Amino acid sequence: MNIFGHIRAVPEADKSNAVKQLIESSTPDFDFFLLVILSVLMATFGLIENSPAVVIGSMLIAPILFPILSLSLSVVMSDYKLIGRAGGTLVKALILGLASSFLATLFFGGSNVITSEVLARTEPTLLSIAIAIVAGFAVAYTLVKPKLSATLPGIAVAVALIPPLAVIGVGLAAFNWAVVSGATVFLLVNVIGIIFASMLTFSLMDLYQKRNIAATTADTADKEAQKEAEKVQAISESKK
């Protein structure tokens, strides 16, 4: 079986749609950041309660995977404007998520917030790197194959980006620097593994040929987000 041949033989229409979806899903608008905050809060509560089910649920609503994939796509396309857009969105999402987890732990955490669920996200291993790389390849390939889109939630759980981010906030609130450093490394391992694998996948699919579509979609999405923000601001000012 020619694996690389199958990867390259993706229809051009599917490639274009995937690029549009990825760029739109990583737009730094209100909805995106709201879902990031909600997912991190949910993960934080699950970690403090030592509830694996709640932690898993938080990963299903987290959109933070999209700016990471958008960053990979932007690097493959060598588009510095898109790189800055994706990188800025990712940094803002991480800061908001960290602040949400920190504040949630301060207000709702008890005397012992360092649960087994927290500690499980503080010791990255070689297996963690392998999981991140495999998940990165899987999510990049699935994104371009519409028939496989139903598997995205499962891959999002395997990637596990939100829990270590929440653990960093929990560790900061508990002044536990061992937890903070371990979770930070865990998060970085996942992010780097996903970027590496998705860059390779996007390169094999020749998605760099869709630069114009990516740039046009980003401009349109950003303008719509700006219009929405201005509309909300106008409504707020009119009620004063």
Backbone bond lengths (Angstrom), bond angles and torsions (degrees), N, CA, C in turn:
res aa  C-N    CA-C-N  psi(-1)  N-CA   C-N-CA  omega(-1)  CA-C   N-CA-C  phi
1 M - - - 1.472 - - 1.529 109.49 -
2 N 1.313 116.45 127.56 1.463 121.84 -179.12 1.530 109.04 -86.63
3 I 1.334 116.76 93.89 1.470 121.44 -175.80 1.521 111.03 -62.69
4 F 1.346 115.89 -48.40 1.462 119.11 -177.62 1.527 111.66 -65.47
5 G 1.320 116.04 -32.52 1.454 119.69 177.32 1.518 112.02 -64.41
6 H 1.341 115.97 -40.91 1.468 120.45 178.25 1.526 110.82 -66.18
7 I 1.337 116.12 -38.36 1.461 119.92 -179.43 1.526 110.47 -66.40
8 R 1.331 116.14 -40.71 1.473 120.17 -178.65 1.528 112.06 -72.98
9 A 1.334 116.90 -25.57 1.458 120.36 -172.65 1.519 113.61 -84.85
10 V 1.316 116.60 35.56 1.461 120.95 176.93 1.528 108.21 -82.38
11 P 1.333 118.45 132.88 1.471 120.67 179.79 1.535 111.66 -57.02
12 E 1.314 115.53 145.16 1.464 120.93 -178.09 1.532 111.41 -61.02
13 A 1.320 116.72 -36.00 1.466 119.99 179.52 1.527 111.17 -63.54
14 D 1.327 116.53 -39.43 1.467 120.42 178.53 1.529 110.53 -66.65
15 K 1.320 116.38 -37.54 1.464 120.03 177.56 1.528 110.55 -62.76
16 S 1.317 115.81 -46.40 1.466 120.52 -179.12 1.528 110.84 -62.07
17 N 1.333 116.88 -44.61 1.461 121.07 -179.93 1.522 111.23 -64.17
18 A 1.335 116.41 -37.87 1.465 120.53 179.69 1.526 111.08 -65.40
19 V 1.325 116.10 -42.38 1.471 120.47 178.50 1.526 109.99 -62.46
20 K 1.327 117.20 -45.22 1.463 120.88 178.67 1.524 111.17 -60.50
21 Q 1.340 116.40 -46.96 1.463 120.56 -178.93 1.516 111.53 -61.50
22 L 1.331 116.08 -42.40 1.452 120.61 -177.86 1.526 111.53 -65.59
23 I 1.321 116.46 -44.68 1.460 120.78 179.79 1.529 110.85 -65.52
24 E 1.324 116.56 -44.25 1.471 120.70 -179.78 1.526 111.36 -65.18
25 S 1.323 117.21 -39.89 1.467 121.34 -177.55 1.522 112.58 -71.89
26 S 1.325 117.35 -16.33 1.457 120.75 179.06 1.527 112.30 -105.97
27 T 1.340 115.55 17.91 1.467 120.23 177.81 1.530 109.47 -71.24
28 P 1.324 117.77 129.00 1.472 120.67 -177.77 1.522 112.55 -78.08
29 D 1.327 116.15 69.70 1.461 120.15 179.63 1.526 110.52 -109.48
30 F 1.315 115.92 -178.83 1.468 121.24 -176.62 1.526 112.23 -59.74
31 D 1.329 116.88 -44.74 1.461 120.82 -178.07 1.525 111.80 -60.10
32 F 1.318 115.98 -43.06 1.471 120.59 -179.43 1.523 110.88 -60.16
33 F 1.322 116.50 -51.81 1.468 119.73 -176.55 1.523 112.30 -69.42
34 L 1.326 116.87 -31.64 1.466 119.86 176.81 1.528 110.43 -63.29
35 L 1.328 116.75 -44.42 1.459 120.24 179.46 1.528 111.60 -66.16
36 V 1.324 116.73 -34.65 1.468 119.70 175.89 1.527 110.31 -62.01
37 I 1.332 116.08 -48.19 1.466 120.43 -179.63 1.527 111.11 -61.75
38 L 1.329 116.89 -45.71 1.463 120.54 -178.83 1.525 111.38 -63.63
39 S 1.326 117.05 -41.38 1.464 119.98 -179.19 1.522 111.22 -66.73
40 V 1.332 116.99 -39.28 1.468 120.14 179.18 1.531 110.80 -69.51
41 L 1.325 116.65 -39.68 1.471 119.39 176.96 1.522 110.46 -61.59
42 M 1.315 116.18 -43.82 1.461 120.70 179.39 1.529 110.73 -62.63
43 A 1.323 116.85 -42.54 1.462 120.97 178.33 1.523 110.95 -63.99
44 T 1.329 115.56 -41.63 1.468 119.80 -179.47 1.527 111.33 -62.08
45 F 1.320 116.02 -45.17 1.468 119.64 178.52 1.527 110.84 -63.20
46 G 1.317 116.63 -39.24 1.457 120.18 178.40 1.517 112.05 -65.55
47 L 1.334 116.26 -38.82 1.467 120.64 178.53 1.526 111.09 -66.26
48 I 1.324 116.35 -44.39 1.462 120.89 -179.23 1.532 110.90 -66.08
49 E 1.340 115.86 -38.25 1.467 121.03 179.23 1.526 112.04 -81.38
50 N 1.322 115.50 -5.28 1.466 121.32 -178.99 1.533 110.98 60.52
51 S 1.348 115.19 42.03 1.462 121.32 -176.53 1.532 110.44 -111.85
52 P 1.333 118.44 104.54 1.471 121.03 179.13 1.524 112.81 -60.41
53 A 1.335 117.09 -35.48 1.467 120.62 -177.98 1.527 111.17 -62.97
54 V 1.324 116.96 -42.20 1.464 120.79 179.79 1.525 110.28 -67.31
55 V 1.317 116.67 -40.12 1.461 121.05 179.14 1.529 110.19 -62.11
56 I 1.316 116.58 -43.97 1.474 120.88 178.06 1.527 110.27 -62.58
57 G 1.331 116.30 -42.01 1.461 120.20 178.99 1.519 112.22 -60.08
58 S 1.322 117.11 -35.99 1.466 120.45 -179.66 1.517 111.91 -63.99
59 M 1.328 117.37 -31.39 1.457 121.08 -178.13 1.521 112.02 -73.63
60 L 1.330 116.34 -21.97 1.462 120.31 -177.96 1.519 112.66 -75.30
61 I 1.336 117.68 -21.56 1.463 120.37 -178.78 1.529 112.04 -106.98
62 A 1.314 116.33 3.68 1.465 119.68 -175.53 1.532 111.42 -83.74
63 P 1.349 118.47 125.81 1.469 121.26 179.32 1.530 113.39 -95.86
64 I 1.341 116.67 7.21 1.463 119.49 -171.21 1.526 112.86 -67.26
65 L 1.324 116.96 -16.56 1.460 120.42 178.64 1.529 111.73 -65.98
66 F 1.334 116.98 -30.62 1.463 120.23 -174.43 1.533 114.40 -67.42
67 P 1.336 120.47 -44.37 1.467 117.11 176.89 1.525 113.03 -65.81
68 I 1.330 117.36 -26.89 1.464 119.91 176.51 1.528 109.83 -67.54
69 L 1.328 115.90 -45.44 1.467 119.92 177.04 1.526 110.94 -66.93
70 S 1.318 116.56 -36.81 1.461 120.62 177.45 1.527 110.52 -63.95
71 L 1.321 116.34 -36.91 1.464 120.74 176.93 1.530 110.15 -63.90
72 S 1.329 116.41 -43.84 1.470 120.36 177.62 1.521 111.05 -60.40
73 L 1.325 115.43 -45.47 1.462 120.36 179.71 1.528 111.07 -62.20
74 S 1.322 116.96 -40.99 1.466 121.72 -179.26 1.519 111.79 -64.31
75 V 1.353 115.77 -38.51 1.465 119.82 178.40 1.524 109.91 -66.89
76 V 1.335 116.79 -42.99 1.467 120.60 177.89 1.521 110.94 -60.10
77 M 1.336 115.84 -36.57 1.469 120.72 -179.85 1.522 112.54 -82.84
78 S 1.334 116.86 -9.00 1.477 122.09 -177.89 1.523 111.06 55.64
79 D 1.324 115.99 40.10 1.466 121.83 179.48 1.528 108.22 -105.62
80 Y 1.334 116.16 104.21 1.458 120.31 -173.54 1.527 112.74 -68.02
81 K 1.312 116.76 -30.05 1.464 119.93 177.82 1.531 110.11 -65.84
82 L 1.340 116.09 -44.70 1.457 120.24 178.65 1.529 111.37 -68.70
83 I 1.329 116.49 -33.87 1.469 120.30 176.65 1.524 109.90 -61.82
84 G 1.338 115.65 -45.22 1.461 120.02 178.81 1.513 111.82 -64.56
85 R 1.339 116.39 -38.03 1.465 121.14 179.50 1.523 110.73 -64.00
86 A 1.330 116.14 -50.82 1.461 120.50 -178.59 1.518 111.59 -66.66
87 G 1.349 115.94 -42.97 1.459 119.63 179.73 1.520 112.10 -63.54
88 G 1.344 116.62 -40.92 1.462 120.58 178.73 1.515 111.79 -64.55
89 T 1.328 115.85 -41.95 1.473 120.08 178.47 1.518 110.64 -62.46
90 L 1.332 116.44 -43.31 1.468 120.82 -179.05 1.522 111.28 -64.12
91 V 1.324 116.90 -44.47 1.466 120.57 -179.58 1.530 110.99 -62.78
92 K 1.335 116.61 -45.21 1.469 120.49 178.70 1.526 111.00 -61.79
93 A 1.340 116.22 -40.97 1.462 120.30 179.86 1.533 110.81 -64.15
94 L 1.322 116.85 -41.43 1.464 120.71 179.43 1.530 111.24 -65.53
95 I 1.327 116.60 -41.36 1.467 120.19 179.31 1.518 111.01 -65.28
96 L 1.339 117.00 -45.37 1.463 120.77 178.60 1.525 111.12 -62.79
97 G 1.325 115.94 -42.84 1.453 120.31 179.46 1.519 111.70 -63.52
98 L 1.316 116.25 -42.87 1.461 120.99 179.32 1.523 111.24 -63.58
99 A 1.322 116.73 -44.83 1.467 120.68 179.22 1.529 110.84 -63.75
100 S 1.332 117.01 -39.82 1.466 120.98 179.77 1.521 111.14 -62.98
101 S 1.321 116.21 -44.77 1.462 120.36 -179.69 1.527 111.30 -66.08
102 F 1.318 116.01 -41.62 1.466 121.41 -179.86 1.530 110.70 -60.84
103 L 1.333 116.10 -49.12 1.467 120.39 -178.24 1.524 111.60 -67.95
104 A 1.337 116.94 -38.93 1.466 120.42 179.17 1.518 110.87 -62.98
105 T 1.320 116.47 -38.50 1.470 120.23 179.37 1.520 110.97 -68.29
106 L 1.324 116.88 -39.51 1.467 120.63 179.21 1.531 111.21 -62.98
107 F 1.336 115.89 -41.68 1.470 119.89 -175.25 1.523 113.80 -84.17
108 F 1.321 117.08 -33.55 1.458 119.63 -172.62 1.525 114.28 -115.75
109 G 1.320 116.89 -10.66 1.459 119.42 -178.70 1.518 112.12 -74.76
110 G 1.309 116.50 146.91 1.459 121.11 178.00 1.507 111.13 -91.72
111 S 1.317 115.60 -154.00 1.457 120.67 -177.83 1.527 111.95 -75.34
112 N 1.336 116.78 -24.89 1.464 120.09 -179.11 1.525 109.71 -130.29
113 V 1.315 116.22 93.14 1.468 120.91 -178.86 1.526 111.92 -95.41
114 I 1.319 116.90 -6.93 1.470 120.33 -179.95 1.522 108.31 -86.50
115 T 1.316 116.07 79.12 1.456 122.73 -178.00 1.531 110.76 -85.97
116 S 1.320 115.62 177.08 1.467 119.49 178.63 1.523 111.32 -65.82
117 E 1.344 117.09 -31.83 1.462 120.85 176.74 1.528 110.98 -65.81
118 V 1.317 116.71 -35.10 1.464 121.40 176.58 1.527 109.87 -67.95
119 L 1.313 116.34 -49.64 1.468 121.08 -177.17 1.526 112.24 -63.60
120 A 1.330 116.88 -26.98 1.467 120.51 -179.73 1.519 112.12 -66.79
121 R 1.347 116.91 -17.25 1.477 121.02 -179.84 1.522 112.22 -106.33
122 T 1.305 117.39 24.77 1.464 120.10 -177.40 1.527 113.31 -120.74
123 E 1.329 117.24 1.44 1.462 119.71 -176.56 1.528 110.87 -131.50
124 P 1.325 116.93 79.44 1.467 119.87 178.81 1.530 111.18 -67.87
125 T 1.319 115.58 145.25 1.464 121.68 179.83 1.524 109.60 -128.25
126 L 1.331 116.00 178.13 1.461 119.76 174.86 1.526 110.90 -60.97
127 L 1.331 115.55 -32.04 1.460 119.64 177.63 1.532 110.72 -65.32
128 S 1.341 116.67 -34.00 1.465 120.92 177.52 1.525 110.57 -62.68
129 I 1.317 115.70 -40.37 1.466 120.46 178.30 1.518 110.29 -65.00
130 A 1.326 115.96 -43.80 1.464 120.45 -179.90 1.527 110.92 -62.17
131 I 1.327 116.88 -41.64 1.466 121.17 179.44 1.523 110.56 -63.01
132 A 1.340 116.28 -43.33 1.470 120.63 -179.39 1.523 110.90 -63.11
133 I 1.326 117.25 -40.89 1.464 121.03 -179.38 1.527 110.67 -67.55
134 V 1.329 116.25 -45.85 1.464 119.90 179.50 1.530 110.52 -63.23
135 A 1.333 116.32 -43.50 1.468 120.45 179.54 1.524 110.86 -64.79
136 G 1.325 116.99 -39.20 1.459 120.92 178.40 1.517 111.80 -62.23
137 F 1.320 116.26 -42.58 1.462 120.08 176.66 1.524 110.45 -64.37
138 A 1.329 115.78 -44.26 1.468 120.72 -176.96 1.523 111.80 -63.32
139 V 1.328 116.76 -44.66 1.467 119.21 -176.46 1.531 110.81 -71.42
140 A 1.329 117.66 -35.35 1.462 120.48 178.09 1.521 110.59 -66.76
141 Y 1.319 116.60 -42.63 1.469 120.75 179.76 1.526 110.84 -68.23
142 T 1.331 116.06 -42.61 1.467 121.21 -179.17 1.519 111.34 -63.64
143 L 1.322 116.14 -36.03 1.466 120.70 -178.07 1.524 111.62 -61.07
144 V 1.319 116.39 -33.03 1.456 121.01 -176.34 1.537 111.73 -90.96
145 K 1.322 116.60 -8.39 1.467 121.49 -179.99 1.516 108.83 -112.06
146 P 1.334 118.58 98.06 1.471 122.49 -175.79 1.524 114.05 -53.95
147 K 1.334 117.52 -35.81 1.456 120.55 -177.72 1.523 112.68 -68.07
148 L 1.321 116.78 -16.23 1.465 120.65 -178.01 1.525 112.32 -102.25
149 S 1.326 117.75 5.85 1.464 121.23 -174.22 1.526 112.89 -61.17
150 A 1.336 117.23 -24.41 1.466 120.53 -179.62 1.522 112.14 -66.35
151 T 1.338 117.06 -17.55 1.468 120.15 -178.99 1.525 112.49 -86.44
152 L 1.331 117.76 -7.69 1.467 120.62 -177.17 1.534 113.60 -56.68
153 P 1.348 119.84 -44.85 1.467 119.22 179.02 1.521 113.17 -56.92
154 G 1.321 116.34 -41.25 1.460 119.33 179.02 1.517 112.37 -64.59
155 I 1.329 116.50 -39.26 1.463 120.53 178.17 1.521 110.14 -67.10
156 A 1.341 116.69 -37.56 1.469 120.68 179.05 1.522 110.61 -60.19
157 V 1.324 116.76 -36.36 1.465 120.72 177.85 1.527 110.09 -67.82
158 A 1.332 115.95 -41.90 1.461 119.89 -178.73 1.525 111.76 -65.17
159 V 1.336 116.20 -34.58 1.472 120.05 -178.09 1.533 111.18 -65.61
160 A 1.322 117.70 -41.48 1.469 122.69 174.56 1.526 112.84 56.68
161 L 1.330 116.58 63.80 1.460 120.78 177.53 1.527 112.49 -93.35
162 I 1.328 116.60 -39.83 1.451 120.83 -175.19 1.537 113.33 -68.39
163 P 1.346 120.30 -45.67 1.467 119.72 -178.65 1.532 115.12 -55.95
164 P 1.348 119.77 -48.41 1.469 117.21 178.35 1.530 113.30 -64.36
165 L 1.349 116.75 -31.99 1.466 119.69 175.85 1.524 109.92 -63.63
166 A 1.329 115.95 -43.74 1.465 120.31 177.88 1.519 111.33 -64.92
167 V 1.324 116.69 -36.80 1.475 120.81 179.92 1.530 110.90 -63.37
168 I 1.323 116.98 -36.00 1.469 119.57 177.72 1.521 109.80 -60.29
169 G 1.346 116.57 -44.91 1.463 120.15 177.91 1.515 112.10 -63.49
170 V 1.324 117.07 -40.39 1.467 121.23 177.87 1.526 109.86 -62.45
171 G 1.319 116.22 -44.05 1.464 120.53 179.90 1.520 112.62 -63.87
172 L 1.335 116.72 -39.71 1.462 120.57 177.49 1.527 110.86 -63.79
173 A 1.333 116.45 -43.24 1.458 120.55 -179.73 1.520 111.61 -65.92
174 A 1.340 116.40 -30.14 1.470 120.84 -179.83 1.523 112.03 -93.15
175 F 1.335 117.26 1.66 1.474 122.60 -177.71 1.526 111.56 54.82
176 N 1.329 114.87 37.72 1.461 120.71 179.22 1.527 108.03 -107.00
177 W 1.329 115.78 97.02 1.459 120.35 -172.78 1.517 112.44 -73.83
178 A 1.319 117.76 -24.11 1.468 120.39 176.27 1.530 109.73 -65.99
179 V 1.332 116.06 -40.79 1.461 120.65 177.74 1.524 110.37 -67.02
180 V 1.322 117.01 -42.74 1.467 121.63 -179.68 1.534 110.70 -60.65
181 S 1.321 116.79 -49.37 1.468 120.45 -177.44 1.524 111.09 -66.69
182 G 1.329 117.18 -41.68 1.463 120.12 -179.55 1.518 111.88 -65.24
183 A 1.331 116.92 -43.74 1.470 120.83 179.96 1.525 111.14 -67.93
184 T 1.336 116.90 -34.82 1.465 120.53 178.35 1.524 110.65 -63.58
185 V 1.316 116.35 -45.08 1.463 120.32 177.68 1.535 110.21 -63.57
186 F 1.333 115.91 -40.99 1.466 121.39 179.05 1.531 110.47 -59.09
187 L 1.332 115.69 -45.42 1.463 120.83 -179.77 1.527 110.90 -65.31
188 L 1.324 116.74 -44.93 1.467 120.99 -179.41 1.521 111.58 -62.87
189 V 1.332 116.12 -39.32 1.465 120.52 178.00 1.522 110.28 -59.84
190 N 1.324 116.18 -45.10 1.465 120.09 179.47 1.523 112.01 -64.30
191 V 1.332 116.39 -46.02 1.465 120.71 -178.16 1.528 110.68 -63.15
192 I 1.320 117.13 -46.94 1.467 121.07 -178.77 1.519 110.89 -64.88
193 G 1.336 116.61 -41.00 1.466 120.00 178.76 1.512 111.92 -62.37
194 I 1.329 116.70 -42.34 1.467 121.04 179.48 1.529 110.72 -65.97
195 I 1.331 116.45 -44.41 1.467 120.32 -179.81 1.527 110.74 -61.56
196 F 1.313 116.64 -45.46 1.470 121.03 -179.43 1.524 111.09 -60.41
197 A 1.337 116.47 -49.77 1.466 120.65 -176.62 1.520 111.95 -68.25
198 S 1.323 117.21 -42.00 1.470 119.88 -178.50 1.527 111.28 -70.31
199 M 1.324 117.79 -34.86 1.465 119.94 175.47 1.522 110.68 -61.23
200 L 1.317 115.82 -43.28 1.470 120.26 178.78 1.521 110.56 -62.78
201 T 1.334 116.53 -44.05 1.466 120.96 -179.23 1.521 111.31 -64.79
202 F 1.343 116.41 -46.90 1.466 120.00 179.73 1.521 111.43 -63.18
203 S 1.324 117.12 -34.15 1.465 120.91 178.49 1.521 110.62 -67.19
204 L 1.336 116.07 -43.60 1.463 120.27 179.20 1.528 111.51 -63.23
205 M 1.334 115.94 -30.98 1.465 120.42 179.96 1.525 112.85 -85.12
206 D 1.336 116.96 -0.13 1.468 122.13 179.61 1.528 112.37 58.97
207 L 1.317 116.76 37.88 1.463 119.62 -178.90 1.533 112.39 -71.64
208 Y 1.337 116.86 -12.18 1.464 118.97 177.81 1.532 110.71 -62.78
209 Q 1.329 116.63 -18.86 1.464 120.32 178.81 1.528 112.22 -72.56
210 K 1.326 116.87 -10.44 1.468 121.60 -177.95 1.531 111.93 -100.49
211 R 1.309 117.11 28.33 1.470 120.97 -177.47 1.520 112.02 -59.87
212 N 1.319 116.69 -43.61 1.469 119.84 -178.25 1.523 111.30 -63.23
213 I 1.324 116.76 -39.96 1.465 120.79 179.28 1.528 109.82 -64.78
214 A 1.329 116.36 -42.67 1.460 120.61 -179.92 1.529 110.85 -63.09
215 A 1.330 116.65 -45.91 1.466 120.89 -178.79 1.523 111.34 -64.29
216 T 1.322 116.89 -44.28 1.471 120.87 179.68 1.521 111.34 -64.11
217 T 1.331 116.74 -43.28 1.466 121.25 179.52 1.521 111.07 -63.57
218 A 1.327 116.57 -40.90 1.465 120.56 179.63 1.523 111.09 -63.93
219 D 1.323 116.91 -44.08 1.468 120.43 179.20 1.531 111.05 -61.84
220 T 1.325 116.44 -44.45 1.464 120.76 -179.26 1.524 111.16 -64.75
221 A 1.344 116.61 -45.55 1.461 121.20 -178.76 1.527 111.23 -64.83
222 D 1.326 116.63 -40.08 1.469 120.02 -179.68 1.530 111.04 -68.07
223 K 1.322 117.24 -38.38 1.468 120.67 178.03 1.527 110.65 -65.13
224 E 1.327 116.47 -40.51 1.464 120.16 178.95 1.526 110.89 -65.89
225 A 1.335 116.19 -39.02 1.464 120.30 178.23 1.528 110.58 -65.92
226 Q 1.338 116.53 -38.27 1.456 121.04 178.73 1.525 110.80 -66.70
227 K 1.334 116.62 -41.94 1.469 120.62 178.17 1.528 110.82 -62.13
228 E 1.324 116.35 -41.00 1.466 120.97 179.60 1.520 110.75 -64.10
229 A 1.349 116.01 -41.94 1.467 120.48 178.91 1.526 110.76 -64.22
230 E 1.332 116.71 -42.35 1.472 120.87 179.30 1.528 110.70 -65.29
231 K 1.326 116.46 -37.43 1.460 121.21 179.27 1.528 110.86 -64.30
232 V 1.345 115.58 -44.44 1.469 120.13 179.10 1.516 110.14 -64.65
233 Q 1.333 117.22 -40.67 1.464 121.17 179.08 1.527 111.37 -63.53
234 A 1.324 115.99 -40.57 1.465 120.53 179.63 1.525 110.55 -64.69
235 I 1.326 117.10 -41.27 1.470 121.29 179.03 1.539 109.96 -65.03
236 S 1.317 116.30 -40.55 1.474 120.48 -179.62 1.527 110.43 -65.16
237 E 1.316 116.68 -41.90 1.469 120.42 -179.10 1.524 111.23 -68.93
238 S 1.335 117.04 -32.64 1.457 120.26 -178.83 1.533 111.87 -70.85
239 K 1.316 117.02 -21.96 1.469 120.75 -178.62 1.530 112.73 -91.25
240 K 1.341 115.90 -4.58 1.466 118.77 180.00 1.538 110.67 -76.89
